[in-house]
């Protein structure tokens, strides 16, 4: 249905984000999104390995 996102599409998205948030808030927004993705990956890895279980042990 949808094709791959190319350079033109990424530049268009970046331009719209620049207009909406302004040049001063764009780096802060990028950092916040990166930290959110990192935390999500860390949490999902911990959940898969069983670190979120009571006692921190995996089921055997």
C-alpha distances in whole Angstrom, upper triangle without the diagonal:
4,7,10,12,15,19,18,16,18,21,20,20,23,25,23,25,28,28,28,30,32,33,36,33,30,32,33,30,28,31,31,27,28,31,28,26,29,31,28,28,31,31,29,31,34,33,32,35,37,39,38,40,43,46,43,43,41,41,43
4,7,9,12,15,15,12,15,18,16,16,19,21,20,21,24,25,25,27,29,30,32,30,27,29,30,26,25,28,28,24,25,28,26,24,27,29,26,26,30,30,28,29,33,32,31,34,36,37,37,39,43,45,42,43,40,41,43
4,7,9,13,13,11,13,16,16,16,19,20,20,21,24,25,25,27,29,29,32,30,27,28,30,26,25,27,28,24,25,28,26,24,26,29,26,26,30,30,28,30,33,32,31,34,37,38,38,40,44,46,43,43,41,42,43
4,6,10,11,9,11,14,14,14,17,19,19,20,22,24,24,26,27,27,30,28,24,25,27,24,22,25,25,22,22,25,24,21,24,26,24,23,27,28,26,27,31,31,30,32,35,36,36,39,42,44,41,41,39,40,42
4,7,8,6,7,10,11,10,13,15,16,16,19,20,21,22,23,23,26,24,21,22,24,21,19,22,22,19,19,23,22,20,22,25,23,23,26,28,26,27,31,31,30,33,35,36,36,39,42,44,41,41,40,41,43
4,6,5,6,9,10,11,12,14,16,17,18,20,21,23,23,23,26,25,21,22,24,22,19,23,24,21,21,24,24,22,24,27,26,25,28,30,29,30,33,34,33,35,38,38,38,41,45,46,43,44,42,44,46
4,5,5,6,9,10,10,12,14,15,16,18,20,21,21,20,23,23,19,20,23,21,18,21,23,20,20,24,24,22,24,27,26,26,29,31,30,31,34,35,34,37,39,39,40,43,46,47,44,45,44,46,48
4,5,5,6,9,10,11,12,14,15,17,18,20,20,20,23,23,19,21,23,21,19,23,24,22,22,26,26,24,27,29,28,28,32,33,32,33,37,37,37,39,42,42,42,45,48,50,47,48,46,48,50
4,5,5,6,9,10,11,12,14,15,17,18,19,19,22,21,18,20,22,19,18,21,22,19,20,24,23,22,24,27,26,26,29,31,30,31,34,35,34,37,39,39,39,42,45,47,44,45,44,45,48
4,5,5,6,9,10,11,12,14,15,16,17,17,20,18,15,16,19,16,14,18,19,16,17,20,20,19,21,24,23,23,26,28,27,29,32,32,32,35,37,37,37,40,43,45,42,43,42,44,46
4,5,5,6,9,10,10,12,14,15,15,15,18,17,14,16,19,17,15,18,20,18,19,22,22,21,24,26,26,26,29,31,30,32,35,36,36,38,40,40,40,43,46,47,44,46,45,47,49
4,5,5,6,9,10,11,12,14,15,15,19,18,15,17,19,17,16,20,21,19,20,23,23,22,25,28,27,27,31,32,31,33,36,36,37,39,41,41,40,44,47,48,45,47,46,48,50
4,5,5,6,9,10,11,12,13,14,17,15,12,15,17,14,13,17,17,15,17,20,20,19,22,24,23,24,27,28,28,30,33,33,33,36,38,37,37,40,43,45,42,44,43,44,47
4,5,5,6,9,10,10,11,11,14,13,9,12,14,12,11,15,16,14,15,19,19,18,21,23,23,24,27,28,28,30,32,33,34,36,38,37,37,40,43,45,42,44,43,45,48
4,5,5,6,9,10,10,10,14,13,11,14,16,14,14,17,19,17,19,22,22,22,25,27,27,28,30,32,32,34,36,37,38,40,42,41,40,44,46,48,45,47,47,49,51
4,5,5,6,9,10,11,14,13,11,14,16,14,14,18,18,17,19,22,21,21,24,26,26,27,30,31,31,33,35,36,37,39,41,40,39,43,45,47,44,47,46,48,51
4,5,5,6,8,9,12,10,8,11,12,10,11,14,14,13,16,18,18,18,21,23,23,24,27,28,28,30,33,33,34,37,38,37,36,40,42,44,41,44,43,45,48
4,6,6,5,6,9,9,7,10,12,11,11,15,16,15,17,20,20,21,23,25,25,27,29,30,31,33,35,36,37,39,41,39,39,42,45,46,44,46,46,48,51
4,6,6,8,11,11,10,13,15,13,15,18,18,18,20,23,23,24,26,28,28,30,32,33,34,36,38,38,40,42,43,42,41,44,47,49,46,49,48,50,53
4,6,9,11,10,9,13,14,12,14,17,16,16,19,21,20,22,25,26,26,28,30,31,31,34,35,36,37,40,41,40,38,42,44,46,44,46,46,48,51
4,7,8,6,6,10,10,9,11,14,13,14,17,18,18,20,22,23,24,26,28,29,30,32,34,34,36,38,39,38,36,40,42,44,42,44,44,46,50
4,6,6,6,10,11,10,12,15,15,16,18,20,21,22,24,26,27,28,30,31,33,34,36,37,39,41,42,40,39,43,45,46,44,47,47,49,52
4,6,5,8,10,10,11,14,15,16,18,20,21,22,24,25,27,28,30,31,32,34,36,37,39,40,42,40,39,43,45,46,44,46,46,49,52
4,6,7,8,10,11,13,14,16,17,18,20,22,23,24,26,28,29,30,32,33,35,36,38,39,41,39,38,42,43,45,42,45,45,48,51
4,6,5,6,9,10,11,12,14,15,16,18,20,21,23,25,26,27,29,30,32,33,35,36,37,36,35,38,40,41,39,42,42,45,48
4,5,5,6,9,10,11,12,14,15,17,18,20,21,23,24,26,27,29,30,32,33,35,36,35,34,38,40,41,39,41,41,44,47
4,5,5,6,9,10,11,12,14,15,16,18,20,21,22,24,26,27,29,30,32,33,35,33,32,36,38,39,37,39,39,42,45
4,5,5,6,9,10,11,12,14,15,16,18,20,21,22,24,26,27,28,30,32,33,31,30,34,36,37,34,37,38,40,43
4,5,5,6,9,10,11,12,14,15,17,18,20,21,23,24,26,27,29,30,32,30,29,33,35,36,34,36,36,39,42
4,5,5,6,9,10,11,12,14,15,17,18,20,21,23,24,26,27,29,30,29,28,32,34,36,33,35,35,38,41
4,5,5,6,9,10,10,12,14,15,16,18,20,21,22,24,26,27,28,27,26,30,32,33,30,33,33,36,39
4,5,5,6,9,10,11,12,14,15,16,18,20,21,22,24,26,27,25,24,28,30,31,29,32,32,34,37
4,5,5,6,9,10,11,12,14,15,17,18,20,21,23,24,26,24,24,27,30,31,29,31,31,33,36
4,5,5,6,9,10,11,12,14,15,17,18,20,21,23,24,23,23,26,29,30,27,29,29,32,35
4,5,5,6,9,10,10,12,14,15,16,18,20,21,22,20,20,24,26,27,24,27,27,30,33
4,5,5,6,9,10,11,12,14,15,16,18,20,21,20,19,22,25,26,24,26,26,28,32
4,5,5,6,9,10,11,12,14,15,17,18,20,19,19,22,25,26,23,25,25,27,30
4,5,5,6,9,10,11,12,14,15,17,18,17,17,21,23,24,21,23,23,26,29
4,5,5,6,9,10,10,12,14,15,16,15,14,18,20,21,19,21,21,24,27
4,5,5,6,9,10,10,12,14,15,14,14,17,20,22,19,21,20,23,26
4,5,5,6,9,10,11,12,14,14,14,17,20,22,18,20,19,21,24
4,6,5,6,9,10,11,12,11,11,15,18,19,15,17,17,20,23
4,5,5,6,9,10,10,9,9,12,15,17,14,16,15,18,21
4,5,5,6,9,10,10,10,13,16,18,15,16,15,17,20
4,5,5,6,9,9,10,13,16,17,13,14,13,16,18
4,5,5,6,5,7,10,13,13,10,11,11,14,17
4,6,5,6,6,8,12,13,10,11,10,12,15
4,5,8,9,10,14,15,12,12,10,11,14
4,6,8,9,13,13,9,9,7,10,12
4,5,6,9,10,7,6,5,8,11
4,6,8,8,5,7,7,11,14
4,7,8,6,8,9,11,15
4,6,5,6,7,9,12
4,5,7,9,10,14
4,5,9,11,13
4,7,10,13
4,7,9
4,6
4
